[in-house]
């Protein structure tokens, strides 16, 4: 069951983020939903600018109630990037 998470980490090292995301989601489907898996998925989604999805994975990591050094930092980054996206959208079409 841990195989998908290990393969996902290998793909991250190879900079194949699309495949890493696929294998992390397979790990979750296999019942290997660890804090690391959720944090890594959150980071991958953040890189893709899928901030709602990134935040969702981070919330799942928090629910596991296992301390992780990246949760607070990643949460702050996602919230900051959400605010930046909101301010980049013009109020009226030009």
GIRA-V652087 format. One record per backbone hydrogen bond with DSSP energy under -1.0 kcal/mol. NH is the residue of the N-H (numbers start at 1). CO is the residue of the C=O. E is the energy in kcal/mol with one decimal. If there is no record, write none. Layout:
((NH:CO:E) (NH:CO:E))
This chain:
((6:2:-2.0) (7:3:-2.7) (8:4:-2.3) (9:5:-2.0) (10:6:-1.9) (11:7:-2.2) (12:8:-1.9) (13:9:-2.0) (14:10:-1.4) (15:12:-1.8) (16:11:-3.0) (20:16:-2.2) (21:17:-2.5) (22:18:-1.8) (23:19:-2.4) (24:20:-2.3) (25:21:-2.3) (26:22:-1.7) (27:23:-2.1) (28:24:-2.0) (29:25:-2.1) (30:26:-1.8) (31:28:-1.7) (32:27:-3.0) (34:32:-1.3) (38:34:-2.2) (39:35:-3.0) (40:36:-2.7) (41:37:-2.4) (42:38:-2.4) (43:39:-2.4) (44:40:-2.4) (45:41:-2.5) (46:42:-2.2) (47:43:-2.2) (48:44:-1.6) (49:46:-1.3) (50:45:-2.8) (51:49:-1.3) (54:50:-2.5) (55:51:-2.5) (56:52:-2.1) (57:53:-2.3) (58:54:-2.0) (59:55:-2.3) (60:56:-1.8) (61:57:-2.0) (62:58:-2.2) (63:59:-1.7) (65:62:-1.7) (71:68:-1.1) (74:70:-3.1) (75:71:-2.3) (76:72:-2.1) (77:73:-2.2) (78:74:-2.6) (79:75:-2.4) (80:76:-2.3) (81:77:-2.5) (82:78:-2.4) (83:79:-2.1) (84:80:-2.2) (85:81:-2.3) (86:82:-2.1) (87:83:-1.9) (88:84:-1.2))
